[in-house]
């Protein structure tokens, strides 16, 4: 599974990093999110899916 964050849509709500802290990192400048790695380890897939579903801006995309 691969994950990406649309930097134009992300508003820095930080929910993804709270739900999946090992998979998302927040910018020190504006709080926007980016994936730690595009490739999601199998044991992190469920929390990454939850983070994507929780994003108010729907900025997280998952490719199975």
BELZIQUI-V258138 format. One line per field, one symbol per residue. phi: phi as a letter, one per 40 degrees, with the letter a starting at -180 (. if undefined). burial: I if it has 24 or more other C-alpha atoms within 12 Angstrom, else O. A space follows every 10 residues. Layout:
# BELZIQUI-V258138
phi=???
burial=???
This chain:
# BELZIQUI-V258138
phi=.bbabccccc bgcgcccccb ccbbbbcccb gcbaccaccc cdcbdccccc cccccccfcc bbbc
burial=OOIIIOOOOI IIOIIIIOII OOIIIIOOOO OIIIIIOOOI OOOOIOIIIO IIOOIOIIII IIOO
